[in-house]
Amino acid sequence: MEIEVSSVMHLMYVSEIQQEMYDSAQRRGTGIAKRSIEYLSKKILEGNAVIASENGEWVGFCYIETWSHGQFVANSGLIVSPKFRERGAATLIKERVFQLSREKYPNAKIFGLTTGLAVMKINSDLGYKPVIYSELTQDEEFWNGCKNCVNYEILMKKERKNCLCTAMLFVPEKNQNKEAAVSQPEIKLNNDKESSISI
Ligand SMILES: CC(C)(COP(=O)(O)OP(=O)(O)OC[C@H]1O[C@@H](n2cnc3c(N)ncnc32)[C@H](O)[C@@H]1OP(=O)(O)O)[C@@H](O)C(=O)NCCC(=O)NCCS
């Protein structure tokens, strides 16, 4: 399976991605923010999406979007083709999307909204924590994206404080020590008090 940052060669998958997003939401009976072909194509062309494929066949997709003038990055629209599910594709896509978000926007907080257990597991392994919606971007345009969701009325009744989706947030400064521990060599003292470095 290939996991790649999107480019023009992936445009051929856009209709299939949009259709599967819609069909999966219908099957699950859950809400989803609707994305147009134009919007998804733009994400693909800008290199703001990650695509998984196998032998030229589309496997999965996810994209990033910045909010609040770059203070936040959302990872959205994760979808895996039904015949490729439960083989770790979503995990690999989300890892790459997370890496892409950190590379492009190192100081931004990264978040996602989900009703799915699989995504909660993946996010939690990447260091995201569940939060209430006031911790997320308050950018009107982001929340306007929920207008097409079947649960929009619930969101409004709750004054945008919560809804059926779980919000998960990764805060870079809170994870700096963990990231540093992974990238820095461990320094150990020997018994004879000489210092040595083990990597
Ligand atoms: C949710 C979805 C993206 C998962 O894709 P996937 O490639 O099958 O996921 P993975 O194989 O990487 O599995 C990741 C983890 O979730 C678990 N998982 C996968 N599907 C699951 C499901 N339907 N219910 C509960 N757990 C699930 C896996 O066992 C794995 O857990 P583990 O790491 O403890 O073994 C895919 O089912 C899908 O596209 N669903 C429809 C769209 C959707 O729900 N998108 C998410 C919107 S936020």
PDBQT file of the ligand as one rigid body, heavy atoms in Angstrom, charges set to zero:
ROOT
HETATM    1  C1  LIG A 201     -13.210   4.594  10.348  1.00  0.00    +0.000 C 
HETATM    2  C2  LIG A 201     -12.321   4.111   9.211  1.00  0.00    +0.000 C 
HETATM    3  C3  LIG A 201     -11.624   5.304   8.588  1.00  0.00    +0.000 C 
HETATM    4  C4  LIG A 201     -11.294   3.106   9.773  1.00  0.00    +0.000 C 
HETATM    5  O1  LIG A 201     -10.431   2.704   8.719  1.00  0.00    +0.000 OA
HETATM    6  P1  LIG A 201      -9.541   1.369   8.808  1.00  0.00    +0.000 P 
HETATM    7  O2  LIG A 201      -8.517   1.433   7.752  1.00  0.00    +0.000 OA
HETATM    8  O3  LIG A 201     -10.430   0.197   8.801  1.00  0.00    +0.000 OA
HETATM    9  O4  LIG A 201      -8.876   1.529  10.260  1.00  0.00    +0.000 OA
HETATM   10  P2  LIG A 201      -7.586   0.750  10.800  1.00  0.00    +0.000 P 
HETATM   11  O5  LIG A 201      -7.514  -0.598  10.150  1.00  0.00    +0.000 OA
HETATM   12  O6  LIG A 201      -6.392   1.628  10.666  1.00  0.00    +0.000 OA
HETATM   13  O7  LIG A 201      -7.950   0.555  12.329  1.00  0.00    +0.000 OA
HETATM   14  C5  LIG A 201      -7.568   1.464  13.353  1.00  0.00    +0.000 C 
HETATM   15  C6  LIG A 201      -8.041   0.955  14.693  1.00  0.00    +0.000 C 
HETATM   16  O8  LIG A 201      -9.466   1.063  14.792  1.00  0.00    +0.000 OA
HETATM   17  C7  LIG A 201     -10.073  -0.218  14.948  1.00  0.00    +0.000 C 
HETATM   18  N1  LIG A 201     -11.270  -0.201  14.110  1.00  0.00    +0.000 N 
HETATM   19  C8  LIG A 201     -11.317  -0.210  12.761  1.00  0.00    +0.000 A 
HETATM   20  N2  LIG A 201     -12.597  -0.143  12.357  1.00  0.00    +0.000 NA
HETATM   21  C9  LIG A 201     -13.351  -0.092  13.489  1.00  0.00    +0.000 A 
HETATM   22  C10 LIG A 201     -14.749  -0.007  13.732  1.00  0.00    +0.000 A 
HETATM   23  N3  LIG A 201     -15.632   0.040  12.726  1.00  0.00    +0.000 N 
HETATM   24  N4  LIG A 201     -15.169   0.022  15.014  1.00  0.00    +0.000 NA
HETATM   25  C11 LIG A 201     -14.294  -0.022  16.026  1.00  0.00    +0.000 A 
HETATM   26  N5  LIG A 201     -12.952  -0.096  15.873  1.00  0.00    +0.000 NA
HETATM   27  C12 LIG A 201     -12.497  -0.135  14.612  1.00  0.00    +0.000 A 
HETATM   28  C13 LIG A 201      -9.037  -1.221  14.496  1.00  0.00    +0.000 C 
HETATM   29  O9  LIG A 201      -9.206  -2.462  15.111  1.00  0.00    +0.000 OA
HETATM   30  C14 LIG A 201      -7.764  -0.521  14.934  1.00  0.00    +0.000 C 
HETATM   31  O10 LIG A 201      -7.601  -0.635  16.344  1.00  0.00    +0.000 OA
HETATM   32  P3  LIG A 201      -6.251  -1.233  16.981  1.00  0.00    +0.000 P 
HETATM   33  O11 LIG A 201      -5.169  -0.230  16.590  1.00  0.00    +0.000 OA
HETATM   34  O12 LIG A 201      -6.538  -1.252  18.432  1.00  0.00    +0.000 OA
HETATM   35  O13 LIG A 201      -6.064  -2.547  16.320  1.00  0.00    +0.000 OA
HETATM   36  C15 LIG A 201     -13.174   3.360   8.114  1.00  0.00    +0.000 C 
HETATM   37  O14 LIG A 201     -13.923   2.347   8.738  1.00  0.00    +0.000 OA
HETATM   38  C16 LIG A 201     -14.108   4.300   7.378  1.00  0.00    +0.000 C 
HETATM   39  O15 LIG A 201     -13.728   4.901   6.363  1.00  0.00    +0.000 OA
HETATM   40  N6  LIG A 201     -15.356   4.435   7.870  1.00  0.00    +0.000 N 
HETATM   41  C17 LIG A 201     -16.350   5.319   7.284  1.00  0.00    +0.000 C 
HETATM   42  C18 LIG A 201     -15.989   6.780   7.412  1.00  0.00    +0.000 C 
HETATM   43  C19 LIG A 201     -15.659   7.223   8.808  1.00  0.00    +0.000 C 
HETATM   44  O16 LIG A 201     -16.234   6.766   9.788  1.00  0.00    +0.000 OA
HETATM   45  N7  LIG A 201     -14.709   8.160   8.877  1.00  0.00    +0.000 N 
HETATM   46  C20 LIG A 201     -14.285   8.772  10.110  1.00  0.00    +0.000 C 
HETATM   47  C21 LIG A 201     -14.911  10.116  10.218  1.00  0.00    +0.000 C 
HETATM   48  S1  LIG A 201     -14.214  10.997  11.556  1.00  0.00    +0.000 SA
ENDROOT
TORSDOF 0
